[in-house]
């Protein structure tokens, strides 16, 4: 049996909005009988992009997180709907029946992710269908995944161990956007923005950028490792919030440097000067 799912790698998302535009192109003012009523020309976003600014000057960046219906195995919208107005297909896709759900605005409030929207013109609750009408015609992926230029959106069969989506799930890195909801979401994420520690390293004797310096961060249980680049810069990602880390820098011929960092926010430690040993 096929069980569709999707893994979104936030580290690969450039915020180009191709997925958003492809979704709008597919559904705006286009009706697919039995699947979905036409999406209005404006005001609805079945795929939205959440932008999160991170860090502070001079180390500032933005993380982009695409958010659509999570197609949860334990979906509250399915559990709380009446007469099959919201239902789960055999392949796991959660659908809103465009006929049975007519006039049922209360369905909008059943989703803790707030991805069900109310179409005032049609009097319907609506959301992402994972392009079920296209998959039933033989398409291998929904429009959002097809349009993504960086392959940040991976779609496929969770029951196929050789599929990329299954391998991503099996890696142990894919997590739900809100695990506290406990909904067993089929849309999961890799690289969700957490905390980072960054800095720049300079060799005291030459005044040059310190390339190839080994940098580790440890919370006493786990160690993260990286190296400074050609500009002497380093960055360690996916760190926990409000946690103390010991950051250690080492390079043959130079004295090791060590500092304590607290991740109440993203941290830029500034310039670190390494002295010859």
C-alpha positions as CSV (number, residue, x, y, z in Angstrom):
1,X,0.0,0.0,0.0
2,X,1.2,3.5,-0.8
3,X,1.5,6.0,2.1
4,X,2.4,9.4,0.9
5,X,4.6,11.8,2.9
6,X,6.8,14.8,2.5
7,X,10.1,15.9,4.1
8,X,11.0,19.6,3.8
9,X,14.7,20.5,4.3
10,X,14.7,24.0,5.6
11,X,18.5,24.4,5.1
12,X,17.9,24.1,1.4
13,X,15.0,26.5,1.2
14,X,16.1,29.8,-0.3
15,X,12.8,31.6,0.1
16,X,12.2,31.8,-3.7
17,X,8.4,31.2,-3.2
18,X,8.3,28.9,-6.2
19,X,6.2,26.4,-4.1
20,X,3.8,29.1,-3.1
21,X,3.4,30.3,-6.7
22,X,3.0,26.8,-8.1
23,X,0.3,26.1,-5.6
24,X,-1.5,29.3,-6.4
25,X,-1.2,28.6,-10.1
26,X,-2.7,25.2,-9.7
27,X,-5.7,26.1,-7.5
28,X,-6.5,29.8,-7.9
29,X,-9.9,29.9,-9.7
30,X,-9.5,26.3,-10.8
31,X,-12.0,23.7,-9.6
32,X,-11.3,20.0,-9.4
33,X,-14.6,18.2,-8.9
34,X,-14.5,15.6,-6.1
35,X,-11.2,17.0,-4.9
36,X,-11.5,20.8,-4.3
37,X,-13.5,23.8,-5.2
38,X,-11.7,26.8,-6.8
39,X,-9.4,28.7,-4.6
40,X,-10.3,32.5,-4.7
41,X,-8.0,34.8,-6.7
42,X,-6.6,36.3,-3.5
43,X,-6.5,35.8,0.3
44,X,-5.7,32.1,0.6
45,X,-2.3,30.4,0.9
46,X,-2.3,26.6,1.0
47,X,1.5,26.8,1.1
48,X,2.9,29.6,3.1
49,X,6.5,30.6,3.8
50,X,7.4,31.7,7.3
51,X,10.5,33.9,7.5
52,X,12.6,34.0,10.6
53,X,15.4,36.4,11.0
54,X,18.3,35.0,13.0
55,X,21.4,36.3,14.7
56,X,22.6,39.9,15.0
57,X,25.0,42.1,13.1
58,X,27.4,41.2,11.6
59,X,26.1,37.6,11.5
60,X,22.5,37.9,10.4
61,X,20.6,35.4,8.2
62,X,17.0,34.3,7.4
63,X,15.5,30.9,7.7
64,X,12.5,30.1,5.4
65,X,10.1,27.4,6.5
66,X,7.4,26.3,4.0
67,X,4.2,25.2,5.8
68,X,1.2,23.4,4.4
69,X,-1.3,20.8,5.6
70,X,0.6,18.2,7.7
71,X,-1.8,15.3,6.6
72,X,-1.6,14.0,10.2
73,X,-2.4,10.4,11.0
74,X,-4.2,11.6,14.1
75,X,-5.8,14.7,12.5
76,X,-8.2,16.6,14.7
77,X,-10.0,17.8,11.6
78,X,-10.9,14.2,10.6
79,X,-11.8,13.2,14.2
80,X,-14.1,16.2,14.7
81,X,-15.8,16.3,11.3
82,X,-19.3,15.0,10.6
83,X,-20.5,12.7,7.9
84,X,-17.0,12.4,6.3
85,X,-16.7,16.1,5.6
86,X,-13.0,15.7,6.3
87,X,-11.6,12.3,5.6
88,X,-8.3,10.4,5.1
89,X,-7.7,8.5,1.9
90,X,-6.1,5.1,1.9
91,X,-2.8,6.7,0.8
92,X,-2.9,9.0,3.9
93,X,-3.9,12.2,2.2
94,X,-6.4,14.2,4.3
95,X,-9.1,15.7,2.2
96,X,-12.0,18.1,2.7
97,X,-15.1,17.1,0.8
98,X,-16.1,20.2,-1.2
99,X,-19.7,19.2,-1.0
100,X,-20.2,17.8,2.5
101,X,-18.1,20.5,4.1
102,X,-20.2,23.3,2.6
103,X,-21.1,25.9,5.2
104,X,-19.1,24.2,8.0
105,X,-16.8,27.1,9.1
106,X,-16.1,25.3,12.4
107,X,-13.8,22.9,10.6
108,X,-11.3,25.8,10.3
109,X,-10.8,25.8,14.1
110,X,-10.0,22.1,14.4
111,X,-6.5,22.5,13.1
112,X,-3.8,23.5,15.6
113,X,-1.5,24.4,12.7
114,X,-4.1,26.9,11.4
115,X,-3.6,25.6,7.8
116,X,-7.4,25.3,7.0
117,X,-8.7,28.5,5.6
118,X,-12.3,29.7,5.0
119,X,-13.3,30.5,1.5
120,X,-15.9,33.2,2.1
121,X,-17.1,33.3,-1.5
122,X,-17.7,29.5,-1.7
123,X,-18.7,29.1,2.0
124,X,-16.1,26.3,2.3
125,X,-13.1,25.3,4.5
126,X,-10.1,24.6,2.2
127,X,-6.5,23.4,2.5
128,X,-3.7,21.7,0.7
129,X,-4.6,18.3,-0.9
130,X,-1.1,17.4,-1.9
131,X,-2.4,17.7,-5.4
132,X,-4.3,14.5,-5.0
133,X,-6.1,15.1,-8.4
134,X,-2.7,15.0,-10.1
135,X,-1.3,12.0,-8.2
136,X,-4.4,10.1,-9.2
137,X,-3.5,10.9,-12.8
138,X,0.0,9.4,-12.4
139,X,2.0,12.4,-11.2
140,X,4.9,11.5,-9.0
141,X,4.8,14.6,-6.8
142,X,2.6,17.6,-6.1
143,X,3.2,21.0,-7.8
144,X,5.1,22.4,-4.8
145,X,7.8,19.7,-4.9
146,X,8.0,19.7,-8.6
147,X,8.6,23.5,-8.6
148,X,11.2,23.6,-5.9
149,X,14.6,24.5,-7.6
150,X,16.7,23.3,-4.6
151,X,14.9,20.0,-4.0
152,X,14.1,21.3,-0.5
153,X,10.7,19.5,-0.7
154,X,10.9,15.7,-1.0
155,X,7.7,13.8,-1.7
156,X,7.1,10.1,-2.0
157,X,5.9,6.8,-0.7
158,X,6.7,6.2,3.0
159,X,6.1,2.5,2.5
160,X,8.9,2.2,-0.1
161,X,12.2,1.9,1.8
162,X,14.1,2.9,-1.3
163,X,12.3,6.2,-1.8
164,X,14.2,9.3,-0.8
165,X,11.4,10.5,1.5
166,X,11.6,7.2,3.4
167,X,15.4,7.4,3.7
168,X,15.1,11.0,5.0
169,X,12.6,9.8,7.6
170,X,14.9,6.9,8.5
171,X,17.8,9.2,9.0
172,X,16.4,10.3,12.4
173,X,16.8,14.0,11.5
174,X,13.2,14.5,10.3
175,X,11.0,15.9,12.9
176,X,7.5,17.4,13.1
177,X,7.0,21.1,13.2
178,X,5.2,20.9,16.5
179,X,5.9,17.5,18.2
180,X,4.0,18.7,21.2
181,X,0.8,18.4,19.2
182,X,1.2,14.6,19.0
183,X,-0.5,14.3,15.6
184,X,1.9,11.9,13.8
185,X,2.3,14.3,10.9
186,X,3.3,13.0,7.5
187,X,4.9,16.3,6.5
188,X,8.1,16.5,8.5
189,X,11.2,18.8,8.6
190,X,15.0,18.7,8.5
191,X,17.1,21.6,9.7
192,X,14.4,23.6,11.5
193,X,16.0,26.8,12.8
194,X,17.4,26.4,16.3
195,X,20.3,28.2,17.8
196,X,23.7,28.8,16.2
197,X,27.1,29.9,17.4
198,X,29.4,31.7,14.9
199,X,32.6,33.6,15.0
200,X,35.8,34.6,13.1
201,X,39.4,33.5,13.8
202,X,42.6,35.3,13.0
203,X,46.2,34.2,13.3
204,X,48.1,36.7,15.6
205,X,51.5,36.1,14.0
206,X,50.4,36.7,10.4
207,X,47.3,38.8,10.8
208,X,45.6,36.5,8.2
209,X,42.3,34.8,8.4
210,X,42.7,31.5,10.1
211,X,41.5,28.8,7.7
212,X,41.3,25.2,8.8
213,X,41.0,25.7,12.5
214,X,39.1,22.9,14.2
215,X,36.0,24.1,16.1
216,X,34.0,22.0,18.5
217,X,31.0,22.8,20.7
218,X,30.0,20.6,23.5
219,X,27.0,20.6,26.0
220,X,28.6,17.8,28.0
221,X,26.7,15.1,26.1
222,X,27.0,15.8,22.4
223,X,29.9,17.3,20.4
224,X,29.4,19.4,17.2
225,X,32.4,19.9,15.0
226,X,33.3,22.1,12.1
227,X,36.3,24.0,10.6
228,X,36.9,27.6,9.8
229,X,36.6,28.5,6.1
230,X,39.0,30.5,3.9
231,X,37.8,33.7,5.6
232,X,38.4,32.3,9.1
233,X,34.7,32.1,9.8
234,X,32.9,29.3,11.5
235,X,29.3,28.4,12.3
236,X,27.7,25.6,14.3
237,X,24.0,25.1,13.7
238,X,21.1,23.1,15.3
239,X,22.0,23.9,18.9
240,X,19.5,23.9,21.7
241,X,18.0,27.0,23.2
242,X,19.2,28.4,26.6
243,X,22.0,25.8,26.9
244,X,25.6,26.3,27.9
245,X,28.2,25.2,25.4
246,X,32.0,24.9,25.6
247,X,33.5,26.1,22.3
248,X,37.1,25.0,21.7
249,X,39.3,26.0,18.8
250,X,42.4,24.1,17.9
251,X,45.1,24.3,15.2
252,X,48.6,22.7,15.1
253,X,51.2,25.3,16.1
254,X,48.8,27.5,17.9
255,X,47.5,27.7,21.5
256,X,44.0,26.2,21.8
257,X,41.2,28.7,22.7
258,X,38.2,27.8,24.8
259,X,35.1,29.8,25.8
260,X,31.7,29.3,27.4
261,X,28.7,30.3,25.4
262,X,25.0,30.5,26.5
263,X,22.5,30.1,23.7
264,X,19.6,32.3,25.0
265,X,19.8,33.7,21.5
266,X,21.9,33.1,18.4
267,X,25.5,33.9,19.3
268,X,28.2,35.7,17.4
269,X,31.4,35.5,19.5
270,X,33.3,38.0,17.3
271,X,37.0,37.8,16.4
272,X,39.1,35.3,18.1
273,X,42.9,35.7,17.9
274,X,45.0,32.5,18.0
275,X,48.5,32.9,19.3
276,X,51.4,30.7,18.2
277,X,52.3,28.0,20.8
